[in-house]
């Protein structure tokens, strides 16, 4: 048996060991500007609707958009996968916690054997009086074992598992934000395509009316055959754009159904007809770029993975040192009868101190440590790059939002002017002042400007979605995670 003084010393050393081998994690400082370059222009936007970062999609004041985003957050299959990854990481954390605690097992067995007398043992036993070739044995044991984490390898493993679990939680939040943003982006694209399709169909009707007028003039001998063919060619050219827009609309509605976890075509009837392109709301106060480090879940993922890789260096270094373990057993065993199993004479006990030391394997341990340090360097570079790209996302989204809104405002004025010009040119043509070519040019200019305005309105709304996504959508990490990443 192990002396009690030695056992007590080992237990105290295991419990009181406050330090662990390997580097302690410190959060990486990233130099960040004091404000976004595009912030002043975003603050001066003439938007009237307000938006809350937590539920930014409601700021577009489109009930159908809100409904679809809500459905996607409840039914999307990417979110289901992210939730499953969180469950896996939670199980890994539970296993790491369990490794620090003693483990116990209860075992028992009963055996009945018939001894051969042709073996050496059987021949010896057969020569004894009253030898019975039948034999029975019974045994029941309660055992326990505990690896003493003297050098902190198991604790570093727990740190890594905790960081991975926090990364999986942040990853689920990042997926949630991406699903909401992609759903809103697809919906806005659908409304933009419907608006452009409506403009094109109106232009088809206008060209058809013009062709009807030219046919009447031709029948009266007031218009040449060339003019008829010119109007027909222009009409066919406009009609040819309709199928392309319809194909894009079908693809977008199918994509929306997939985002909602539904077969393509499920919600097509709900989107039938022409809807208005949602108007981008105000972007609420965004704070300094440094706040992205706490607000964007994808940056939390990168930072937590960096922390996990740092902890794994300690796990690898701990292999330099011996592993000590305690194990014990109490139980009862008998070969007489089951009734004697728990009698005083059948009791048994054992205590073992074990040690495992990779004494002649330091070359492999060195390689494992180098690998762990290389992984940490990779995660550090990935984290820094993620921060830079996050700031780039915000700046690009702000710039796109402001510029597309400016473009849409200018194009709206152009559409108004070109609409009046088209009416005036047709009236002048009927009076014989202008040629048909000038009327067709006015139609073409009006169609091009109207399409461009619809596209600019769509792009500005999508840029607003991109802005909310780049800002993290108002997501905040759990309190435990905030403490962990300080």
Secondary structure, DSSP 4 states (H G I P E B T S, - for coil): ---HHHHHHHHHHHHH----SSPPP-PPP----SS-TTHHHHHT--------GGGGGGGG--HHHHHHHHHHHHH-HHHHHHHHHHHHHHHHHHHHHHHTS-EEEEEEEEEEEE--SSSHHHHHHHTSTT--SEEEEEEEEEEEEEEE-TTSHHHHHHHHHHHHHHHHHHHHHHHHHHHHHHHHHHHHHHHHHHHHHHHHHHHHHHHHHHHHHHHHHHHTTSS-HHHHHHHHHHHHHHHHHHHHHHHHHHHHHHHHHHHTTS-TTTTTGGG-S--PPPPP-PPPP---GGGHHHH-HHHHHHHHHHHHHHHHHHHHHGGGS-EEEEEEEEEEEESS-GGGTTSGGGEEEEEEEEEE--TT-HHHHHHHHHHHHHHHHHHHHHHHHHHHHHHHHHHHHHHHHHHHHHHHHHHHHHHHHHHHHHHHHHHHHHTTSS-HHHHHHHHHHHHHHHHHHHHHHHHHHHHHHHHHHHTTTT----HHHHHHT-
